């Protein structure tokens, strides 16, 4: 992708235009991080970009943005521009094509407004971005209040960059964020969701961004249910880490990354659903708080919490698949320990659930969020799970197909067929059914 982006810059430059990498990729390069995308800015007008490149899509042509597709990679190419008026708090009312310096000055933060020419190894910095990076400062370009009024989402972007990059705010930037935090109410839920997802998917200490959101009173406007965990007491005999909020932040921060565990479960970086489920796993404790026999209890908090989490994610316009998985993980996060007492067949049923590995990881993260730390039950259960899954991989082939079941019983394809297949599989594992003939005979006994 990097090489192809340089090819495009060379094409534009050979045609007599300026062309540079812009924004996040330049910032990441200076931070020693490999950029995921390479956005390009140029003096070429949209029509000229389309003429010079073979495959283009005019995704934002009226704003000077063209999507180029080359060598299977996608690149956003934007013409240098200045903006005027943001009546909707998001998009400019009008634009004017201009030069590189004016384009840099219309952007949000100094660290995101640098350009780089990879063909000459030269940085163009018109706003002091390099110095701010050296000082570890997040600073709005120009008047911070005007930058926020142009696009209200910049409040959340400031929080994300500050915490995800481990930097600090320039004082004027921080004061502007605090002053205008109410503008978050005007941002679409989809845009808020996307920023929160970027925060929570941060590799190291994602909880810092949410601590910041609470501090500037932004979280109260976005996920007020989470704010109720602040100051919510926990039983001292089990939790010495602090309140439920502290526990939730520690749980989120403890999720396994690939390099932390040579054999992690799940065997990949934490998914978005796993991150949200871990953070929200105790969201039901406020509504279920009670003191019984001088001990704090939260009876039924997994079920209550699952319902609250689903409402939160639905309000933030998450997709149904993510909502369902997060809800399922929260609803069942306390049933992991009872697995030790279950009959083999029932335990095997849980081990084969598509989300079980993530459920086990929620349990691990939950335990990591507790002081004193005790992972003995998790390690025991993980070993039991790995042993059982290893046995299942050696299981003989399926004795009967879904089509055969449908033909024998005269039923339609659906959930019932899947349940019968699971039942037969369990009986096969328990050596109650050993041959295809026995499987067919068993299905026949299920006829009404």
N, C-alpha and C positions, 0 to 999 in steps of 0.2 A: 504493500500500500504506500509506504513511504517513497519508494522509487518511482511509483506511478505519479504521485503528487508532484515530484520534481520534474517529471516528463511534461506535465501540464504547465507548470511554471515556465519551463523552457520554451514551450510552444507559444505561450502568451508573450514572453519577452522577445522571441525572435520576430514576432509581429509588431514590435515596437512599443509594447505596453509594460508598465510596471506590474510585478506579480510577486506576492510573498505568502508565506504561511502566516496565519493570524490567530490571536486569542489563546485558547486553552492549550493548543499543541506547542506554542512557543513557551508558555508558562511551564508546562510539564517538562519540556526539553531542558529548561534552565534548572529545574528541580531534580534532574537526573532520572525522570520517569519516562518510560516509553509511551508516546502519545497513542491514543486509540483511534483518533481521527485527525485528519489534516485539512483544516479549513483554509481556503485560499482567498486573498483579496487582490484586487487588480484595478488598474486604471481603465481596462477594457469595459465598454458598455455591454449590457446584456445581449444585444443583437450581435455584437462582435464576438462575444464568447461563444454564442451558438454557431456562428460561421466558422470559427476556428476549431471547434471540437466536434467530433463525429456524433456522439450520443449525449444529448442533453434533455433535461426536463425543466420547463419554466415554473418551478415550484413557488417562487416568490418574485417573479420578474418585475412587478410594479415597484418592489422594494429593492430591485437590483440584485436579486439572488437567483442563480441558476444551479441546478443539480447536474453534475457531469458524471457520466458512467464510463469508466475506462479500465480495461484489463480486469473487469469484474468487480471493481471497487467504485464506491460512490463518494463524490466530493462536492461540498457546497462551495460555490465560487461567487463572491460578492463584489460588486463594483464599489469603489470608494464612494462614500456618501455622507451627507450631513442630514440631520433630521430636524423637523420643526413640529411642535405640538403633539401631545399625546393625550387626546381628549378621553380615550378609553382606558388610560392607565396601563397600556400594553404596547400598542403599535403607533408609529408616527403617523400624523395626519398627512404629512407631505414629506418628500425627500428631494434632495438635490445632489446630483453627482458632483464629486469634488476631488480632493487630493488625499494622500495618505495621512497627513497630519490632522486634517479636519475629521477624517474618518476615525482616527484613534481617539480624538477628543469627545466623540459622541458616545463612546462605549461606557460600560459600567464601572469597572475597577481598574486601577492602574496595572495590576498584574495580569489583566486579561486584554490589555490594549497594545501589546508589543507586536511588531512584525519582524519576520526573519526571512532573509533571502538565502535559501540553501545552496544556490548555485554560486554565491559569492561569500558564504559564511558570514553574513553581516546582519546585525540587529538594528532595527529602526525603533527607537523608543522616544516618543514625543511627550510622554506624560510622567516620566520618572518611575516607571514600573520596575526597572532593575534595582534601583535604590530601595524601593519598598520591599522587594523580595529579600534583599540583603538584610533589611531591618525587621523582616517578618511582619509587615503591616498590610492589613486589608484597608484600602482607602478608595473612596469614590473619586472619580475624576471630576474636577470642578466643584460646583455647589452640590453637596451630598443630598440636600433636600430636593433639589430639582431632579437629580438622578432617580430618586425614589418615586417622585411624582410621575416621572415618565413611564416607569414600569414598576408597579408595586411589588412584583415578585422579587425584586432586587433585595428586599429585606431578608427573605429566606436564603437567597443566594449568598448574601454576606455572611449569614450564620453558617452556611455549609462550607464556604471556602475557609473561613476563619478556623473552624473546628476540624475539618477534614485535612487541612494542610498544616495544622498546628501553629497558626499564626495569631496575631493580635489585631485589634481594631485601631485605626487612627482615631483619636478622640472625637473629631468632628463627625466621622462616619458613625461611631457608636451613638452619639447623641441624636443624630438624625434618625437612626433606626428606632431608638426608644420613643422619640417624639411621634413618629408616623406609624407605629405598629398597628394602629387601628385600620390602616389601609389594607391590611391583609383580608379584611372582610369582603373586599371588592374583587378578589382574585378568584378565578374559576377553580372549582374543586379539583379538576383534572391537573391543573398546573401546580397546585399545592401538593397533590399526591406525588407527582413526579419529583418534586424537590425533596419531599420527605423520604421517598424511596432512595434517592441518591445519598441522603444522609445516613439512612439505616444500613445501606449496603457498603458503607465505608469499611475498609478492611480492619483498621485499628481504632478501637475505642469509639464506636459510633454513638455511644451514650452521651459523649460530650456535647454534641450538637443539640440533643434533646434537653440537656441540662440548661444550655444557653437559651433555648426556646422558652423554657419555663421562666428563666430569670428576666427576660425582656417582656414577659407577659404575652408572648405570641402563642404558646401552647394552649392557653385558656381559650383562645379564639379558634383553634384548629381541632384539638382533641381535649376538650375540657374534662372528659372522663379520666384521663391520665393524671391530671392535676390533683384529683381526689386521693391519689396514692401518696402524695407528699404529706408527711406527718402522720400517716396511718400506722398505728402501732402494730408490732408483731410480738408473739410470745417469746420472752427472753430465754426460756430454756432451750429454744430451737434456733433463734435468730439473734446474733449479736452484731450484725452488720449495719443495723439501722432500721429505718421504716420500710414500708412496702415499696416506696419509690426507689430507695437506695438498692433494695434487693433486685428490683426490675432492671435498673441500670446495670448492675453488676452481672445479671443474667445475660442481658444483651451483649455486653462487652466480652463475655466469656466464650462465645460461640467459636467452635474450632475452625481454624483455617488449615489448608492442606499441609503447610510446613510445620504446624504445631503438633500434628499427630501422624505418624507414618501409616496408620491404618484407620483413618477416621470413618465414622458413620454419621451421615452418609458420606460416600467416597468422593466427594466433590465439595467446592466451597459452599457455604450456607446459601440456601435459596431465599428469595424474597419472602415467601410464605413462612419459612423457618425463622427468619429474623423477626417478622412481625409477631408470630406466635410466641416466641420467647419473650419479647418485650411486653406483650399484652397478656401473658399467661395468668397473671394474678389481678387482672383488671376487675374481676368480680368480687374482690375482697372488701371493697368499701361498702357495697350493698349487702354483704353477708356478715359484716363484723358483729360479733357478740361476745359476751363474757359469761362463761358457764363454769361453775365450780372454781371461780377465781382464775380461770385460764381463758385467754383470748382464742376464739374459734372463728372460722369462716366456712361453716357447713354449706355445701352446695356451691361453693364459689367457682368450680370448673364449669358447671353448666350455665350459671349466671354470667360468668365471664365470657364464655363462648358466644352467648347471645349479644352481649355488649360489643364484643369485638366485631361480630358480623355487622352490627349497625354502624359502627365507626367506619369500617372499610367500605360499606355500601355508600355511606354519606360522602366518602372521598372518591367514589366512582372506581373502585377496584373491580377487576374482572371476577366473574362468578367462580372460576376455578380457584383463584387465590383466596377468595372469601371462604369458600367451602373447606379448603385445606387448613387455613388458619383456625377456623371455627372447630374443626375436627381435632386438631392438635391441642387446642386449649381445653376442649371439653373432656379429653381423655388424659391430660397430662398427669393426673393423680392416680391413674389405674396401673401404672407401670409396676409398682411394688406388689400389688395383688397377683401379678403374673406368677410369682413364685409358688403361690398356693393353688393355682389352677391345675386341673387335670391336663395331661399332655395334649390331648386333642384340642381343648379350648385354647391352651397357650399357643399351640401351633397355628390356630386360626388367627390370632393376633400377630404372630411373627410374619404371616403371609399377607397382612394388610399392606397395600401399596405405600402407605405413609408411615409404616412402623419405624423405619430407620430414622426418620425425622422426629418421630415421637420420642425415640430413645435419646436423640440429641437434645430435645427440649428438656428431658429429665436430667441429662448431664449438665446442661447450662444452668438449670434451676439449682442443682446441687452446688455448682461453682459459685453461685451468687449468695451462698450462705456461709456465715462464719459461726462456728468452726466448720471447716471443710471436711466432708466425708464422702468419698466416691466409691466406697466399698460395695454398696448395693449396685451401683451403676456398672462397675467392673464385672461383678458376678453375673448380672443380667446380660451384659454385652457378650461375655464368654458363652453363656447359655444360648444366646441368639445365634452367634457365629457357628456353634456346634450343630444346632438344629438346621440352619440353612445349608451347612455343608452336607448333612444327611439328605436333605431334600434335593440337592443337586445330583445325588446318586440314585434318586428315586427312579424306578423303571418307567418306561413310557406310559402315556395315558392309555387306559384300558378301553375307553369308549369316547366317542366324539359327541359334540352337541347335536349334530345333525342326526345321529343315530337315536339319541334321546327324544328328539322332536318326532322322529318317525314312529318310534315305539309307543309313545304316549299320545301322539296326535295333538301336540300343543304347539303354540307359536314361539318363535325365538324371543327370548327375553330374560328377565331376572331369574325366573324359576329354573330355567335350564342351567344357568350359572351356579345356582345354589345346589342343584343335584350333582353337578360336576365336582363341586367342592366336597360334598358329602361322600361321593365315591372315592375321591382322592384321600380323604381322611381314613376311610375304611381300608383303602389300599395300604396306607402307611401303617395302620394297625394290624395288617395282615388278615383282615376279615374278608376282603375280596382280593383274589390273587390272579384271576384270568379274565380275558374279555368276555368269555361265556358267563362267568359268575357276575360280571358287571351288568350284562344284558338281563340276566335273570332277576337281579336286584331291581333294575329299572322297571321291569314288568310288574313287580309287586307294588309299585307306586301308582298303578292305574286306579282311577276312582272306582 
